[in-house]
């Protein structure tokens, strides 16, 4: 299966400023497979070391920080050959060997001719801990679940993926493309983007197998809670994790601790919640008070929404049966359209550096699902999952902030269209949001955008 992240690895290899690389992402997102495939395609050889399966290798990093001695010991113990420039060295499950993380500094300073890439489960948690970390001496690459475009390629729909890639104008899509893309997106909502699940569907088209494997992955995540968290936080993390579908099913999706447990307070649950976010399993989207730059400066950290890292995981955790696939638009609108919102969040996150926020007003109630910072523009985004695409909150946002709002974006099941300053993007085109906004801004304001 092709991953767009492969292109980022190729740029890393070619960079004159290359440092040891840390690939971060949730468990089962395909980090190890990608690095091994990268080594197979672009290097003469690959030397692979797994600190969880081979704990004896950790000792080599505890006794010395000299790269030459470390590599010599690794080669002698493993029987693998390592040569500068032509061997990709993979340190997997590196969170199990903190000394190896520290050693990356010395590889960057003393042995830059060696190409080192690291991955690990719950690496975000390990990196969040105060320890001797090689600040400024490593490169980072964030790896996300497979996008809808990657899902199409994996399922043999290269023609549809190529069509999406070729779009260069904001104009309605022909039914010959719109209708099959709409149906394929339903299946993406069922499966999500974890490679094991996508492969299971692509090979056998067996929904029962998809259900079973998603359940197994969720169980593995929950075992990680027990294995890696403190005993006091483990039950709290489990309660938070299981509460996400019900939090998103509310009319107001703001995270409320008492939904987790009656009488729960933020200070009691914050550590468990932060662990889940550091593990990349949950994504926290803060409420933003005003659409100014930088958006992070106007966050209300007491108000936020929580989403899962993958739409398939959310559907499975919510116990939404795949049979909903056959019931018109219900898959997109179920529990207040939260699957659609989760999907849009996933699609937008890799495209833009600044994280997404949301905007809300009280008395009367208005809420814009997401705020997106693109270059020097703050763009309001609304996600509609039913036939009605009228957006009172999007309209209110424009009334309140006027000319500061250059464009508004609505994701829906309607066709691609620029209606005044409202850009309607079909949900299945979310991977192309940055490009489509650029085209629309140029059409509205000219070349400067």
Number of C-alpha atoms within 10 A of each C-alpha: 14 11 20 12 15 14 11 12 20 12 11 19 19 9 10 8 9 19 26 22 22 23 21 23 25 25 20 17 20 19 23 21 12 19 24 16 14 17 22 14 10 15 15 12 17 22 20 20 21 20 19 16 11 10 12 11 20 20 14 19 22 15 11 13 18 15 21 13 14 20 18 13 16 21 14 10 12 13 10 13 14 19 16 12 14 16 20 26 24 23 24 24 19 24 22 19 20 17 21 23 23 19 20 26 22 16 23 21 11 13 16 17 14 22 24 23 24 27 23 24 22 24 23 20 18 19 17 13 10 7 12 13 19 14 10 9 17 19 15 14 16 13 18 23 22 26 22 25 25 21 30 22 19 20 16 12 16 15 12 18 17 13 10 18 14 9 14 10 13 18 11 15 15 9 10 8 13 18 11 12 22 16 14 18 21 21 20 22 24 28 29 28 25 25 21 17 22 23 18 16 22 17 10 10 13 11 18 11 14 24 19 12 16 22 16 12 17 15 12 13 19 15 14 16 22 15 11 12 18 12 11 12 18 19 16 20 24 19 16 22 21 14 20 22 23 14 23 22 16 13 9 15 20 18 24 17 18 11 15 22 13 8 8 14 13 12 7 13 19 15 17 23 22 17 23 24 19 21 26 21 19 22 23 21 23 25 26 23 16 17 22 15 13 13 19 17 11 16 19 13 12 10 15 19 21 23 27 25 25 27 27 25 23 24 23 21 18 16 12 14 13 19 10 15 16 11 8 11 16 15 27 25 17 17 19 18 18 26 27 23 24 22 27 23 23 25 24 18 15 15 16 15 12 15 20 23 27 25 21 18 13 7 5 6 9 18 20 22 24 25 25 22 22 15 11 9 16 21 18 26 26 23 26 26 25 17 11 10 16 10 16 11 20 20 14 15 22 17 11 10 12 10 9 13 17 17 21 23 22 24 25 24 22 19 19 22 18 21 9 9 15 18 21 26 25 24 27 24 23 22 22 17 20 13 14 21 21 14 17 20 18 13 14 15 10 10 10 6 13
